[in-house]
Amino acid sequence: MGKADRFAGKVLIRRRSSCIADLEQLCAERDELMEQLRQVDAMIGATEAYIRELDIRSGDAPPDRRLRGARSIREMVLTVVTQAGGPLRASDIQARIEKEFGRYVRRTSLSPVLSKLRWAGKLGHGEEGWSIP
């Protein structure tokens, strides 16, 4: 075996050792990442359980808390008119929406919604105001 062959053999042995060291480092990193993944999975499970618990609690919440979740003007109008049990003027509907939902609705936004609900048959309008038919 010549000098060049011995040199090539040493280079290959060093390269092999380097690959083994890299592989050991990658295995250690993989183990660390697997542990992090287990922790994240545990956090996801805990978060999902917490969310389920909140969903259960919100179902038991008093009506006024559930109402605050309504989003559209249409939903809020139907809610306050239904709760009123009798006719309401548009200004009364505005005031009740602000009181129940903490949201101010301009008359220019409210009037078209009232008309659309009347056309859909979900609200009636008489001399005394708006009501559920």
N, C-alpha and C positions, 0 to 999 in steps of 0.2 A: 504494500500500500504506500502510495507516494504522499509527499507532503501536502499536496493539493487535496487529496482524498481525505486525509486526516483533518484538514482545515474545514472542508465541507461537512464532515461528520460532526465536528464541534459546533459549527453554525446550526446544523439541523437539531442537535441536542439542545442548544440554547433556545432555539425557536420553539421546540417542543416544551421545554420548561416554561417559557414565556406563555405559551398557549394554556398550559395547565394552570398557571397563576391567574391568567385572565378568566379562565373557566371557574376557578374557585371564587374569584371576586364576583363574577356574575351570579353564581349560586348564592353567595351571601346577600347580594342585592335582591335576588329573587325572593329569598326567605324574608328579608325585611319588607319587601313590597307585599308579600302574602300576608304578613302580620298586619300591615296597614290596611289591606283590603278586608281582613277579618274585623278590624276595628270599625271601618266605615260601614260594613254590613251590619254590625251591631248597632251603630248609631242610626242607620236607616230603619232597622227594626224598632228601635226605641221611639224614633220620630213618628213612624206609622202608628204605633200603639198610642202615642200621645194624641195624634190627630183623630184617631178613632174615638178616644176618650172625649175629646172636645166636641166631636160630632154628637156623641151620646148626650153630653151635657147641654149642648145648644138645643137639642130636642126637648129638654126638660126646662129650658129657660122660660121665664115669664113672657107673656105675649109681647110686651113692649120691647124687650130685647130682640126677639125674633123679627119684629117689624123693622127694626133699624137696618136689616139686611136687604130690604127692598131697594131696588135701584132706579127703575124707570119712573117717570112722572105718572105714567098710566097705572103702574102697580100701586104707587103711593095714593093716587086719587081713589082707586077702587077700595083700598084698605081703609082710608079715613071715612069715606062715604058709607061703607058697610058698617064700620064701628059706630057711626053716628046714630044709625037706626032711624033716621028721619032726614028730611030734606036739608041741604046746606047750600048757602050762596057761595059763589066762586071765592069771595074774600074769606069766608069761613074755611073753605077747603084749603086755601093758601095758608091760613093761620095754623090749621091743624097739621098740615104737612110740615111746617116749620117746627112746630112743637114736638111732633112724634119722631120726625126723622132728622131734625136739625138742619134742614135744607130749605133755602128760600127759593121759591119757584115764581118767576115773573108771570104776570097776568097774560102777557103775550105768548108765553109758552104753555100756560095752563088752558086757555080758551080753546085752542085747536084740539087738545087732547080730550077735553070735555065733549066737544062736538063729535069727534071720532067715536068716542065711547057711546054716545047717544045713537049714532048711526049704526053701530054694531049691536045695539040693543042691550048693552051692559049698564047703561045709565038712562034714567028718565029725567025729563026737565019739566017742571011745572011752575006755577006762580010763586011757590015757596022756595024753589031752588032745585038742586040736583039730588037725586036719590036712586037707590037700586030699584029697578022695576019689579 
